[in-house]
Amino acid sequence: MGIVQKLESINPPILVDFLRIALGGFITYKGIVFASNFDSFTANIQSVGWVFVAAHLAHAIIFIHMAGGIILMCGALTRWMCLLNIPILAGAVIFNYKQMLTAENYMEFPVAAITLGLLIVVGIAGSGKFSLDYIRDQRIKMKST
């Protein structure tokens, strides 16, 4: 029995679904916040030294957060959306850790670290029972019988 099967047997499906939906909503919210503060967001990226790619990187992060969060809330392609968002959040943890030592905005680091941890948990645990992935799997099982 693999780790994924053990986690699926331990966690109640409703808890996994609630965590997935809440995490998808939060990631979508952060994408909207980044889009509404686009100039300061690109200025933060430029402060790292990535002057020429700041706007493109900001657009990609905003799109992945907004689309990935909505898809994650629906429970479609859950593990793929987690894999797509993990590098962005890992970069956010590193970036916010560097800024936490000098800036007054020190709460972004724990939020990014907790979100990254929850994203890894949801990626391992999967979609849950109340998701589009589950419905798709049930239809495939019905067709094969």
C-alpha atoms as one frame of an Amber mdcrd trajectory, in Angstrom:
protein
   0.000   0.000   0.000   1.509   3.305  -1.087   1.587   6.585   0.775  -1.256
   8.033  -1.286  -3.558   5.102  -0.477  -2.713   5.386   3.236  -3.508   9.111
   3.224  -6.777   8.522   1.385  -7.824   5.896   3.922  -6.912   8.098   6.920
  -8.475  11.387   5.805 -12.238  11.694   5.690 -13.297  12.758   2.178 -15.173
  15.815   3.399 -12.054  17.181   5.105  -9.986  16.789   1.935 -12.725  18.448
  -0.103 -13.068  21.347   2.324  -9.296  21.877   2.364  -9.106  21.738  -1.445
 -11.978  24.203  -1.907 -10.661  26.626   0.727  -7.146  26.471  -0.697  -8.407
  27.043  -4.241 -10.431  30.026  -3.059  -7.455  31.509  -1.239  -5.135  31.050
  -4.211  -7.731  32.688  -6.491  -8.077  35.555  -4.011  -4.298  36.079  -3.986
  -4.324  36.165  -7.802  -6.992  38.876  -7.717  -4.996  40.832  -5.113  -1.871
  40.590  -7.265  -3.820  41.748 -10.330  -5.290  44.720  -8.501  -1.836  45.775
  -7.246  -0.002  45.002 -10.481   2.458  47.904 -10.308   3.651  47.135  -6.797
   3.739  43.430  -7.642   6.030  44.011 -10.632   8.140  46.419  -8.543   8.667
  43.649  -5.998   9.757  41.265  -8.751  12.082  43.930 -10.193  13.701  44.419
  -6.783  15.086  40.892  -7.049  16.914  41.919 -10.216  14.578  40.492 -12.837
  13.857  43.815 -14.530  13.178  42.556 -18.041  10.952  39.604 -17.176   9.012
  41.204 -14.313   5.841  41.995 -16.281   5.770  38.608 -18.012   6.406  36.740
 -14.786   3.731  38.769 -12.997   1.186  37.983 -15.721   2.035  34.271 -15.568
   1.761  34.166 -11.767  -1.565  35.993 -11.797  -2.996  33.709 -14.500  -1.798
  30.510 -12.841  -3.151  31.617  -9.463  -6.554  32.667 -10.781  -7.135  29.794
 -13.216  -5.451  27.200 -11.019  -7.412  28.267  -7.965 -10.751  28.029  -9.756
  -9.882  24.636 -11.231  -8.682  23.486  -7.806 -11.982  24.555  -6.219 -13.884
  22.504  -8.790 -11.659  19.508  -8.174 -10.607  19.032 -11.780  -6.984  18.097
 -12.466  -6.229  18.633  -8.784  -2.746  17.154  -8.705  -1.737  18.993 -11.887
  -2.917  22.325 -10.499  -0.997  21.669  -7.291   2.133  20.852  -9.296   1.666
  24.046 -11.290   1.311  26.232  -8.188   4.033  24.645  -6.014   7.005  26.325
  -7.800   5.290  29.712  -7.582   4.649  29.319  -3.870   8.148  27.980  -3.257
   9.472  31.145  -4.907   7.106  33.214  -2.768   8.420  31.543   0.394  12.020
  32.269  -0.570  11.244  35.821  -1.689   9.183  36.635   1.398  11.773  35.111
   3.736  14.393  37.495   2.368  12.037  40.454   2.745  10.816  39.376   6.186
  14.212  40.194   7.689  14.088  43.824   6.544  10.491  44.817   5.782   7.496
  45.584   7.913   5.312  43.189   5.902   6.430  40.132   7.845   3.147  38.201
   7.731   3.476  37.231   4.066   6.147  34.621   4.816   4.041  32.465   7.170
   1.032  32.747   4.864   3.105  31.617   1.864   4.737  28.794   3.857   1.408
  27.483   5.192  -0.184  27.729   1.737   2.745  25.820   0.229   2.429  23.104
   2.868  -1.326  22.779   2.346  -0.830  22.668  -1.414   1.573  19.756  -1.010
  -0.920  17.965   1.262  -3.779  18.471  -1.201  -1.537  17.362  -4.063  -0.729
  14.127  -2.258  -4.241  13.475  -0.930  -5.955  14.148  -4.249  -9.358  15.517
  -5.092 -11.692  13.919  -2.619 -15.180  12.602  -3.125 -16.935  15.844  -4.067
 -14.921  16.785  -7.144 -14.988  16.618 -10.905 -12.089  14.141 -10.817 -14.174
  11.754  -8.722 -17.155  12.077 -11.057 -14.903  11.423 -14.070 -13.380   8.353
 -12.408 -16.839   6.976 -11.582 -17.970   7.402 -15.213 -14.852   5.621 -16.438
 -15.550   2.742 -14.028 -19.167   2.522 -15.208 -18.113   2.412 -18.876 -15.554
  -0.316 -18.234 -18.108  -2.618 -16.573
